[in-house]
Amino acid sequence: MRYRIGKYMRINPQTFFKFCAEHTQLLRAISEHGGEISYAETMQLIRAKLSDVSNLPQNTWRRLCELQILIPAEPGSEFFLMAEPVARLLTYLSNDANPATPEMIRGYVSSLETADKQLTGALAKEDIEGIKLAFDEISQTLRRIYADLNETQQAILAEVARYKTERARVSVRDKYRRILHWMKRYVEPMIDIVRADGPLRATFDETEQLIHRAREESVYYDHPTLVRNLRFLRFLGDHALRVFTQCRREIQPLYESLRRSSSIAEGAAHALEQLRADGLPKWGTENLIGIAVWRFQNVPSDAAIALVLRNVLGHPPEPPPVIELAGEQHDPAALRRLRWLDSLPARVREFLPVPDLLGWLVEQYPDRDTSEMLAGLSELVFHDELHADFIDRQPRAYPATDGEITAVLISLSLA
């Protein structure tokens, strides 16, 4: 039996989700079947999972097709597939994960590069609509990268947990091959992509420069979107490297342990094969060292040995070293500076908005030198929750303990 579904047919969300709620076990069974499924196999699952005996299996089959939960594998085919959006929804609800391949992430990087080119052209022409479309594409691509990275991490950690808790009798070689597949196919290629000098970071840096350019040079008015994309871009670059570094830290010990166990198992299998082929008299003797044929050369004389013993026995004893366990009485200067920098955002919030940021630093901390003033300025200007504006006026000089700083006026407010 075959049903034709209109290509542009509208599906009522309430009807769709009501049907899914009433047939959860059936949808789960079809999803676990995987791949193509025939009409007969589907009807068998419907009869096995149908809870309402008053509902005919034919009606359930018809609703599966009308709601486009099952779609033909190809035009005119007698086999069907679960629609990809429905399959992904079930995967999300059941907390399963399908890892993204390195090629998929490289495809996202290529999409970002194309969007960057479109944004560059739109900025040059001051095309507001083109800038908006380019930013929409960039935002969508970044969200997809974030979702796929998290799903890949979840799949890798689930594989590690499955290995640690699996009680089935699986050979060491099979476990090693499985862990090796995840290590070589996903973890190591992904780290090459997302590391600091990889293609993902380079594309993110270019996108960040374009966002700054759109914010400062263009007439694009949606500044909250620019700030939101900029923050998410910075977060995603660090998050991607952190995700796969954690995955490698989880899977590397298993990989090394299984590699050693696999090598031992292969060596034992090779030795047993030689035992079976050559018999016990010749088993393993070719790898033994013939002690009787050793020849010593340049043997030390008795006088040399006696001299060494005299030097050892006649060496004057030395007192053991004394280890100072009290430690330093004061915190190191670097630690005090770090604590001061970390306290600046909370301190400046009491004075917001600050019309002259560098002047405020000089007034609040007159004993700080030039390097500390510039470090504090950078900490506040690039803080995620604060917004700094550089006012185009004549630069002025600010005093410091070891000199003075010449800078334009910088105002600070909440982002």
N, C-alpha and C positions, 0 to 999 in steps of 0.2 A: 504494500500500500504506500502511495507516495502523495505528498502534499506540496503544492507550489506556494511559496511564501513571497509576497511582494517585496521588491528590493527596498522600497521606501515606506514600508508599512510602519505605522506608529503603534507602539506597545504601551498600554496603560501601566504606569509604574505600580499602582495599587494592585491591579490584577496580577502582575508579574510576581510581586513579593508575597502576595497571599498564596499563590500557587506554590512558590518555593517553600514557604513556611509549612504548608500542608504536606509537602513531599520531600522533606529534608533527607530522609534515608535513601530515597530513590536517586536524588541528585548526587548524593555522596557515592552511591554504588556506581553510577554512570561515570563519575569523575575518576574513581579508582580503577575502573575497567581500562581506561587509557586507550588512546588511538581510535581507530574506526570501530564503529559498532553497527551491527545490522539490525533490521527491523525485528527479526526473530529473537535476537539476544536482548533487545530492549524490552520486548513484550515479556520475556522470561523474568527480567529484573522487575518490571512493573507488577507482575503477579506475585513475586516474592516479597516486594516491599510495600505493596498497596495495603494501607491500614483500613480504609473505608471500603467494605465489601460491596456497598451499594453503588459505588462508582465503577463503571465499566472500564477495563484496561484500554479499550479503543479510545475512550474519551480522554484518558490521561495521555495516550500517545498523540492524539490530535492537539492537545494543549501544549505538549512539548514542542511540537512543530510550529504552532501558531505564535507562541511566545518566543520563538527563535532560540530556544535553549539547545535544541538539536538542529544542525544545519547539514545539508548534503556535503559529503566530502568533495564532490565535484559535480558540475551540472549533469543531471540525469543519472547520478549514481544511486545504487541501492544501499550504500553505506553512509553513515552519518558521523558527525563529530560534534562534541560539545563546543558551543561557541566560546571563543577565547575570552571575551569579557566575563562570561558566566564562570568559566573555569578559574580565572584569576580571582573573582569574588569569593568562590568557595575556598581557594587556597588561602586567601587573606583571612577569612572567617575561621578556618581550621588551624591557623597559625603555622601553616606549612610555608616553605620557601623554595623558590626556584632560582638558583644562582645566575647572575648575569655573567656572560663570557667576556673576556678581555676585548674581543672584537666589538661587542655592543658598547662598551665604554669608549673605545676609540671612535665608534660611530657618533656618539654624543659629542666627543671632542671635535670631530669634523663638523657637526651641526653648529657648534658654538663658533667655530672659525668662520663658517658661512654667515651666521648672524652678525658677527663682528664686522665682516666686510659690508653687509647691508647697512649696519649702523654707521660705519664710517662714511659711506656715500650719503646717507640721509643727513648726517651732521654737516657735511660739506655743503649740501643744498639747503640746509635749514628746513628740511621736510618734517614737519611735526608728526604727521600721520605715519610716515616711514619710520621715524624714531620710535613711536609707540608700538608699531608692529614688530620691530626688531627687539624691543625690550620684552614684549610678550613672549616671543620665541625664546629669548634667553632665559626668562623666568621658568617657562615650561621645561626647557632642557635641563636646567639646574635641579628642578624638582624631580625629574625622572632619574637623574644621576643619583640624587640622594636616596630615592626609594630603592633603586637597584643595588646600590652599595649596601644598604641595610639588609636587603633580602639576601644578598650574597653572604654577608657576615653571618646572618642567622642560619643559612644552609650549612656553612662550614662548621660553625659551632655545634650545630645539631649532629653533623657527621662525627665530630670529635666525641660528643656525649654518647652517641650510638656505639662508638668503638669501646668507650670506657665501661659501658653498662651491658654490652651484648654478651649474652650467655650461650648463644648458639655455638656449635662446634664449627668454627671457621678456621681454616689453616692460616699459619703465619704468613705464608706467601700471598694468599688472597687479601689478608688485611694490609700487608705491605703495598701491594699493587693498588688497593683502594686509596690508602693515604697518599701514596705517591701520585696518583691521579689528581687528587685535590691540590697537592703541593705544586705540581708542575703545571697543571691546567689553569688554576685560578689564583693561588696566593702569590707565587713568584711573578707571573706576568702582570698581575694587578699592581703589585708594589712598584714594578718598573714604570707603570703608567702614572701612578699618583705620587711618586716621590718628588722631592723638592726640585730636581732638575729634569723631571719627566714632562711629557707633552701636555698632561692635564694642567699642571701648575703654570706652564708657559702660556696656555690659552687663557687660563683664569687671570693671569697678570695683564694680558692684552685687553681682556674684557673689563677689568678694573680700571685701566687707564681710560678706556672709552667712556665708562660711567662717570669718571671724574671730569672728562672733557664735556660730556653732555650736561653735567651739573654746572660747570663754570662758564662755558662758552656759548651753549646753545640757548634757544628761547623755549626749550621744553619746560613745561610748567609743573609737571607731576614730580616734585622733589621727594615726597615720601616714598614713591615707588623706587626712585634712584637709590635712596638711602637703604631701603629694605633689600634691594638686589645686591648692593655693595656689602652689607652685613652678611647676607646669606652666602655670597661668593667667598668671603674670607673664612667664614665658618666651614664651608664645604671643603675647601682645600685642606685645612687641618684635619677635619673629620675623616676624609678619605684615607689619608696616610695613617691616622690613628686606628681606623678600623682594621686595615690589613696588617698593620704591625701587631695588633692584638691577635689576629688570626694566625699569623706566623708563630707568635709566641706560644699559642695553644697547640699548634700542630707539629712544630719542630721537634719537641721531645718524643712524640709518638713516632715521627718519621725516623729519627735516629735509632730509637729502640727497635723498631720493626726492621730497619735495615740491617742492624747487627744480628737480630734473630734470624732473618732470612738468609744472611750469609752463612751463619752456623748451620742452618737447615740444609742449604745447598751443599756445603762441605760434607756434612754427614751423609747425605744422599749419594754424593760422588764416591765417598769411601766405601759405602755399602755396595755400590755397583762394582767397584774394583774387587771387593771381597767375593762377590758372586762370580765374577769373571775369572779371577786369578787364583782363588782359593786362599786358605789361611796361611800356608807357608810363605807366599810372596806378598801377602797383604801389607802394604804400608812400609816395606823395608827399603824402597828406593829413596825415600825422603829422610832416612836416618843418617846421622853423621858417623862415619867409621872412626871411632876413637883410636883404634890400634894404629892407624896410619898417620896420626898427627905428628908434625915435626915442629919443634920449638926452635926459634932463632933469637939471638941477642938476649939470652937469659942473664939477668943481673947477677953480679958476683956476690960472694958472701960479705966482702968488705962494704959493698954498696948497701946491702940490706942492713948490716950492722950500723952504718952511718945513719940511715933513716930511723932506725929504732932509737939510737942515742938522741937524735934531734927531737923525737916525739917525747921520750921519757924525760929528757933534760930540759924541756921547755918550761920556763917559769910560769907558775899559775897566775891568772889574772882575776881580779874580783868581777863578779857578774855586773852587768850594766844596770844602772838605776833608772827606772821608768817613772817619769813624773805623771802621776794620776790626778793631780788636783785640777789640771786644765787651766784655761785662761780665765782671768778674773773679770774681764770685760768682753763685750761682744765685739767681733771684728768690725772694722769700718765698713766693709762691703755689706755686711748684714744690716748695720744701722741705716745705710743708704737705701737698701731694698725696702726696709720697713717704712722709711720716710716716703718713698715713692708710692708704696701701696696705700698709704694713708691720705695721699693728696686728693683722690676723687671724693672721699667722704668729707674731707675738710672744706673743699671748695663749694660743695653743695650748700653750705650754710650761707654763702655770700652771693649765690647766683641771682640774677645774671651779673657777670663780671665784665665791665666795659673794657678794662685794660688788664689782660691776663698776666703779662710779664711784670707789669707794675705791681699787681697784687702779690706775685711771688716774691718780688724784692721787698715789699712792705712786710709780708708775713714772715719771711725767712731771710733777714738781712745778713746772716752769717754764712750763707751758702756761696760756694765759688761758682765760676762760669759753667763748668761741666755739669754740676748738680742742677743749676738753674735750667740749662737746656734739656737735661734728662727729665726734670719735672714738667717742663713745658710740653715735651713730646708725650709724656704719660697722659696729660690732660687733653691735648689736642686730638689724639688718636683713641681716646676712650670711647667704648661703644655707646655709652649712655649720655655722652656730652657732645655738644656741637660747637665747633669753633669757626669764626668768620674772620678772615684777614681783610682789614679795612685799608683801602688804597689811600693812604695819606703819607705825608713826609715822615721818613723813619726818625725815631728818637733814640737816645742813648739811655741805657739802664745800668746803674752801677752794680758791681759785684765785688766780692772781697779781693779778687785777683785781677780785676780789670773792669771792662764795661762791655755791654751787649747792645748792638745797634739793630733795631728791628722795627717793622711797621706795627701799627696798633692791632691787637688781636682781642676780640670779644669772645666770651664763653657763655653758653646757655645750655639748658637741657635739650637733648635730641628730640 
